[in-house]
Every structure is written in C-alpha cells, then in structure tokens.
Amino acid sequence: MATILPAILVDTAQAFKEHLHLLPEDVDTVSVDIMDGTFVPTSSFRDANSIRDVNTSIQYELDLMVNDPLPFIESWTTLPQTIRAIVHAELDTDMRILLQQIKQLKLEVGIALLPKTRVSDVEHLLNEVDMVLIRGDEPGYSGRTFNPAMLEKIKELAQDYPHLLINVDIGVNAETIPDIVAAGATYLSVNSGIFQQADPLNALRELQHLARP
C-alpha cells in the first residue's frame, strides 16, 4: 500500500497555483520538483516568496535536483507548508553535515538515488534520514519510463531498512505501480500521469486505487 504524491513541475508561480487548485481535499502532500539547470539540464519554478500568498493546507515535500540545495531549502522553510526536503546522495559535499543542517530547519529529511547509485553506497546515511527516493530513470524531464531494474533496489531497502519511507519517482503509472508497490515502495511521486491527463482528478483517483489494493 502506497500514497500517491502529486509532483508539481512547473515554470511559473501561476502554474504552481493552478496545479494546487486541481487537487482534491484528501491530498495532504505534494512533491515540489526544484531544478536549477546545473544538477540536471533543465530548470523549474523554485521561488518560494512568489507563492507566499497561497492559502492551502497541502504540505510541500521538496525534491531538490540542484547542486547547492541549502539556500533553496532555507527559502522554502519560510512557508509553513514545507515539511520535508530530499537532496541527492551524489552531491559533492559532506552529506552528513548537509542532512544535519536540514534537520536543524525542523524538516524531515530524505536522500534521492540516481539509477547508478547502489544502496550499499549510501548505507552510512540510512539511519540519518526519514525517506529514500528512488529515481526510476535519469531525472530532469517529465514523462520518462521506469527502469524495472530499480525494483531490486526498492526491495533491498524495504527488507533491510523497514523504518524508512521509500518514495519512487519517474515512470510511475498504471502499468508500473503494482510492481513498485509490491517491491515495498510507500510513496509514489507522479507528475505527467496526473497533470498531463485530460482529467487530472480522475487520473489521480485511478492511481490511488492501484496504489492501495
């Protein structure tokens, strides 16, 4: 059983607000994709100050595909909706220090793993995080397909680290959800499978049904 996290990947504050307004009341958290054009080749909306006027009970999980995440995180923590920050394990920095800095901001913390990164590469960090996010493919663009080889990584995490929340992003759709959930994922981030559909609300409901068999 897993929770669908609608993933907001947009270019403007107005588009961010429009995406939020599409979601029903039972959605309590969204994933906010933040890209700066350096860690990944594309960039996205990331200006927390421009959505300060948004009145919503929906919480924000920050999925940071950036080389220097802390300034973005500090900016978004000025919004009361921000509850979690996920940073990439492959960053060229002292990850333990970065994770501690995020915790000091009173946020839950997670690490994201590129397809090439093994669980054994980050095992020294897994008792310091709340969530691990598995990329189903290389990040930076919406609509990519899920690499089934990632299922073994999900299974390994679920078996060896049962305390962790396991999130999966990229290629999560009606065809892949059953296997991803069976492998042990607890959260599923979905962008194009919701927001690029003719009826986003119906698409969300169908995915929620599949994720909670």
GIFENJO-V19519 format. One record per pair of residues at least 12 apart in sequence whose ideal C-beta (glycine too) atoms are under 10 Angstrom apart, sorted by the first residue. I is the first residue (numbers start at 0). J is the second residue. D is the distance in whole Angstrom. If there is no record, write none. Layout:
i	j	d
I	J	D
I	J	D
//
This chain:
i	j	d
0	180	7
0	184	10
0	185	8
0	210	7
0	211	5
0	212	7
1	165	9
1	166	9
1	167	8
1	171	9
1	176	8
1	179	8
1	180	5
1	183	9
1	184	5
1	185	5
1	186	6
1	187	5
1	206	10
1	207	9
1	209	9
1	210	4
1	211	7
1	212	10
2	26	9
2	27	9
2	28	8
2	164	9
2	166	9
2	184	10
2	185	7
2	186	5
2	187	7
2	188	10
2	207	8
2	210	7
2	211	8
3	26	8
3	28	10
3	171	8
3	176	9
3	186	8
3	187	5
3	188	8
3	189	6
3	192	9
3	193	8
3	203	7
3	204	9
3	205	10
3	206	5
3	207	5
3	208	10
3	209	9
3	210	5
3	211	9
4	26	8
4	27	10
4	28	6
4	29	6
4	30	5
4	31	10
4	60	7
4	62	9
4	166	7
4	167	10
4	168	9
4	171	9
4	186	6
4	187	7
4	188	5
4	189	7
4	190	10
4	193	10
5	18	8
5	19	9
5	21	8
5	22	6
5	26	6
5	28	9
5	29	5
5	30	7
5	57	9
5	187	10
5	188	8
5	189	6
5	190	8
5	192	9
5	193	5
5	194	7
5	199	8
5	202	10
5	203	7
5	206	9
6	18	9
6	29	7
6	30	4
6	31	8
6	32	6
6	60	9
6	62	7
6	141	8
6	168	7
6	169	10
6	171	9
6	187	9
6	188	4
6	189	6
6	190	4
6	191	9
6	192	9
6	193	8
6	194	8
7	19	7
7	21	10
7	22	9
7	29	5
7	30	7
7	31	5
7	32	7
7	33	10
7	43	9
7	44	8
7	57	10
7	59	9
7	62	10
7	188	10
7	190	7
7	193	10
7	194	8
8	30	9
8	31	8
8	32	4
8	33	9
8	34	8
8	41	9
8	43	6
8	44	8
8	62	9
8	64	10
8	139	10
8	140	9
8	141	5
8	188	10
8	190	5
8	191	9
8	194	8
9	31	9
9	32	8
9	43	7
9	44	5
9	45	10
9	190	10
9	194	9
10	41	10
10	42	8
10	43	6
10	44	6
11	43	10
11	44	6
11	46	9
11	49	9
12	44	6
12	46	6
12	47	10
12	48	9
12	49	4
12	50	5
12	51	10
12	52	9
12	53	9
13	44	9
13	49	9
13	50	10
14	43	10
14	44	7
14	194	10
15	29	10
15	31	8
15	43	10
15	44	6
15	45	10
15	46	9
15	49	8
15	50	6
15	53	8
16	49	10
16	50	7
16	52	9
16	53	6
16	55	9
17	194	9
18	31	10
18	44	10
18	190	9
18	193	9
18	194	6
18	199	9
19	50	9
19	53	7
19	55	6
19	57	6
19	59	10
19	80	10
20	53	9
20	55	9
21	193	8
21	194	7
21	199	5
21	200	7
21	203	9
22	55	9
22	57	7
22	193	9
22	194	10
22	199	8
22	200	8
22	203	7
23	199	10
23	200	6
23	203	7
23	204	8
23	207	10
24	56	8
24	57	9
25	203	10
25	204	10
25	207	9
26	56	10
26	57	6
26	58	10
26	193	10
26	203	8
26	207	9
27	56	7
27	57	7
27	58	6
27	82	10
28	57	7
28	58	4
28	59	7
28	60	6
28	80	9
28	82	7
28	83	8
28	186	9
29	55	9
29	57	6
29	58	8
29	59	6
29	60	7
29	62	10
29	80	9
29	188	9
30	59	8
30	60	5
30	61	8
30	62	5
30	83	9
30	85	8
30	132	9
30	166	8
30	168	7
30	186	8
30	187	10
30	188	5
30	189	9
30	190	8
31	43	9
31	44	8
31	45	8
31	47	9
31	50	10
31	59	5
31	60	7
31	61	5
31	62	7
31	63	9
31	71	10
31	75	8
31	80	10
31	81	8
31	84	10
32	44	9
32	45	9
32	60	10
32	61	9
32	62	5
32	63	9
32	64	7
32	138	8
32	139	10
32	141	8
32	168	9
32	188	8
32	190	7
33	45	5
33	46	10
33	47	10
33	61	6
33	62	7
33	63	5
33	64	7
33	65	6
33	68	8
33	71	6
33	72	9
33	74	10
33	75	8
33	84	9
33	85	10
34	62	9
34	63	8
34	64	5
34	65	7
34	138	8
34	139	7
34	140	10
35	63	9
35	64	8
35	65	4
35	66	7
35	67	8
35	68	9
35	70	10
35	71	8
36	64	10
36	65	9
36	66	10
36	139	9
37	64	9
37	65	7
37	66	5
37	67	8
38	63	8
38	64	5
38	65	5
38	66	5
38	67	9
38	68	9
38	86	10
38	87	7
38	89	9
38	90	8
38	138	8
38	139	8
39	64	5
39	65	8
39	66	10
39	87	10
39	137	8
39	138	5
39	139	3
39	140	8
40	137	10
40	138	10
40	139	5
40	140	8
41	64	9
41	138	9
41	139	5
41	140	6
41	141	9
42	64	10
42	65	9
42	139	10
43	62	10
43	64	8
43	65	10
43	139	10
43	141	10
45	61	9
45	63	9
45	65	8
45	71	6
45	74	8
45	75	8
46	71	10
46	74	8
46	75	10
47	59	9
47	61	9
47	71	8
47	72	10
47	73	9
47	74	5
47	75	4
47	76	8
47	77	6
47	78	6
47	80	10
47	81	8
48	74	7
48	75	10
48	77	8
48	78	9
50	75	10
50	78	7
50	80	9
51	77	8
51	78	7
53	78	8
53	80	8
54	80	10
55	78	10
55	80	7
56	79	10
56	80	8
57	80	6
58	78	10
58	79	9
58	80	5
58	81	7
58	82	5
58	83	8
59	75	7
59	76	10
59	78	7
59	79	10
59	80	5
59	81	5
59	82	7
59	83	8
59	84	9
60	80	10
60	81	8
60	82	7
60	83	4
60	84	8
60	85	7
60	106	10
60	107	8
60	109	8
60	130	8
60	132	9
60	166	8
60	186	9
60	188	8
61	74	10
61	75	6
61	76	9
61	81	7
61	82	9
61	83	7
61	84	5
61	85	7
61	86	9
61	101	10
61	106	8
61	109	9
62	83	9
62	84	9
62	85	5
62	86	9
62	87	10
62	109	9
62	111	7
62	132	7
62	134	10
62	138	9
62	166	9
62	168	7
62	188	7
63	75	9
63	84	6
63	85	6
63	86	5
63	87	7
63	90	9
63	101	10
63	109	10
63	111	8
64	85	9
64	86	9
64	87	7
64	111	8
64	134	9
64	138	5
64	139	7
64	168	10
65	86	8
65	87	8
65	90	9
66	87	9
66	90	7
66	91	8
66	92	9
67	90	8
67	92	8
67	97	10
68	84	7
68	85	9
68	86	5
68	87	8
68	90	7
68	92	9
68	97	7
68	100	10
68	101	8
69	84	9
69	86	9
69	92	9
69	96	10
69	97	7
69	100	6
69	101	8
69	104	9
71	84	8
71	86	10
72	84	5
72	85	10
72	86	8
72	97	9
72	100	8
72	101	6
72	104	6
72	106	7
72	108	10
73	100	9
73	101	10
73	104	7
75	104	9
75	106	9
76	101	9
76	104	5
76	105	8
76	106	7
81	104	9
81	105	10
81	106	7
81	107	10
82	105	9
82	106	6
82	107	6
83	101	9
83	106	6
83	107	4
83	108	7
83	109	6
83	129	7
83	130	7
83	164	9
83	166	10
84	97	10
84	98	9
84	100	10
84	101	5
84	102	10
84	104	8
84	106	5
84	107	8
84	108	6
84	109	7
84	130	10
85	101	9
85	106	10
85	107	9
85	108	8
85	109	4
85	110	7
85	111	5
85	128	9
85	129	10
85	130	7
85	131	9
85	132	5
85	166	8
85	168	9
85	188	10
86	98	8
86	101	7
86	108	8
86	109	8
86	110	6
86	111	7
86	128	10
86	132	10
87	110	7
87	111	5
87	112	8
87	113	7
87	116	9
87	132	9
87	134	9
87	138	9
88	109	10
88	110	4
88	111	7
88	112	6
88	113	8
88	116	6
88	120	7
88	121	5
88	124	7
88	128	9
88	131	9
88	132	10
89	110	9
89	111	9
89	112	8
89	113	6
89	115	8
89	116	6
89	120	9
89	121	9
90	110	9
90	111	10
94	110	7
94	121	8
94	123	9
94	124	6
94	127	9
94	128	10
95	123	8
95	124	7
95	127	7
97	110	9
98	110	8
98	124	7
98	127	5
98	128	7
99	127	8
101	128	9
102	127	8
102	128	10
102	129	10
106	129	9
107	128	9
107	129	4
107	130	7
107	164	9
108	124	10
108	127	8
108	128	5
108	129	6
108	130	8
109	128	5
109	129	6
109	130	3
109	131	6
109	132	6
109	163	9
109	164	7
109	165	10
109	166	7
109	186	10
110	124	6
110	125	8
110	127	9
110	128	5
110	129	10
110	130	8
110	131	6
110	132	7
110	163	10
111	130	9
111	131	8
111	132	4
111	133	8
111	134	6
111	138	8
111	166	8
111	168	8
112	131	7
112	132	7
112	133	6
112	134	6
112	149	9
112	152	7
112	156	9
113	133	9
113	134	6
113	136	9
113	137	7
113	138	7
114	133	8
114	134	6
114	135	8
114	136	7
114	137	7
114	138	10
114	146	6
114	148	8
114	149	6
114	152	8
114	169	9
115	134	10
115	137	9
116	133	9
116	134	9
116	152	9
117	152	7
117	155	9
118	131	8
118	133	10
118	151	9
118	152	6
118	153	10
118	154	10
118	155	5
118	156	6
118	159	7
118	160	8
119	155	9
121	156	10
122	159	8
122	160	9
125	156	8
125	159	8
125	160	5
125	162	9
125	163	7
126	160	8
126	162	8
126	163	9
128	160	9
128	162	10
128	163	7
128	164	9
129	162	9
129	163	7
129	164	6
130	163	7
130	164	4
130	165	7
130	166	6
130	185	9
130	186	7
131	152	9
131	153	9
131	156	6
131	157	10
131	160	8
131	163	6
131	164	8
131	165	6
131	166	7
131	167	10
132	164	9
132	165	8
132	166	4
132	167	7
132	168	6
132	169	10
132	184	10
132	186	8
132	188	8
133	145	10
133	146	10
133	149	6
133	150	9
133	152	6
133	153	6
133	156	8
133	165	7
133	166	7
133	167	5
133	168	7
133	169	9
133	179	9
133	182	9
133	184	8
134	146	9
134	149	8
134	152	10
134	166	10
134	167	8
134	168	6
134	169	5
134	170	9
134	188	10
135	147	9
135	148	10
135	149	5
135	150	10
135	153	10
135	167	6
135	168	7
135	169	4
135	170	4
135	171	7
135	175	8
135	179	8
135	188	10
136	149	8
136	168	9
136	169	5
136	170	6
137	169	8
138	168	7
138	169	7
139	169	10
140	169	9
140	190	10
140	191	10
141	169	9
141	189	10
141	190	5
141	191	5
141	192	9
141	194	9
141	195	7
142	169	9
142	170	9
142	172	10
142	190	8
142	191	5
142	192	9
142	195	7
143	168	10
143	169	5
143	170	6
143	191	9
144	169	8
144	170	5
144	172	9
144	174	10
144	175	8
145	167	8
145	168	10
145	169	6
145	170	3
145	171	7
145	172	8
145	174	8
145	175	5
145	176	10
145	178	9
145	179	7
146	169	8
146	170	7
146	175	10
147	170	9
147	175	8
147	178	7
147	179	9
147	182	10
149	167	7
149	169	9
149	170	9
149	175	10
149	179	8
149	182	8
149	184	10
150	167	9
150	175	9
150	178	6
150	179	7
150	181	8
150	182	5
150	183	9
150	184	9
151	182	8
152	165	9
152	167	10
152	182	9
153	165	6
153	166	10
153	167	7
153	178	9
153	179	7
153	180	9
153	181	9
153	182	4
153	183	5
153	184	5
153	185	10
154	181	9
154	182	5
154	183	6
154	184	10
155	182	9
155	183	9
156	182	9
156	183	7
156	184	9
157	181	10
157	182	7
157	183	3
157	184	8
157	185	8
158	182	10
158	183	7
160	183	10
161	183	9
163	183	10
163	185	8
164	184	9
164	185	5
164	186	6
165	179	9
165	182	9
165	183	6
165	184	5
165	185	5
165	186	7
165	187	10
166	184	7
166	185	7
166	186	4
166	187	7
166	188	6
167	179	5
167	180	9
167	182	9
167	183	10
167	184	5
167	185	9
167	186	7
167	187	6
167	188	7
167	189	10
168	186	9
168	187	8
168	188	4
168	189	8
168	190	8
169	188	8
169	189	10
169	190	9
169	191	10
170	189	10
170	191	10
170	192	9
171	184	9
171	186	10
171	187	5
171	188	7
171	189	5
171	190	9
171	191	10
171	192	7
171	193	10
171	206	8
171	210	9
172	187	10
172	189	7
172	191	8
172	192	5
172	193	10
172	202	10
172	205	10
172	206	8
172	209	9
173	192	8
173	202	9
173	205	7
173	206	7
173	208	10
173	209	6
174	209	10
175	187	9
175	192	10
175	209	10
176	189	9
176	192	9
176	205	10
176	206	7
176	207	10
176	208	10
176	209	5
176	210	6
176	212	9
177	209	6
177	210	9
177	212	8
179	209	10
179	210	9
180	209	8
180	210	6
180	211	9
180	212	7
181	212	9
184	210	9
185	210	10
186	210	9
187	206	7
187	207	10
187	209	9
187	210	6
189	202	9
189	203	8
189	206	6
189	207	10
189	210	9
192	205	9
192	206	6
193	205	10
193	206	7
//
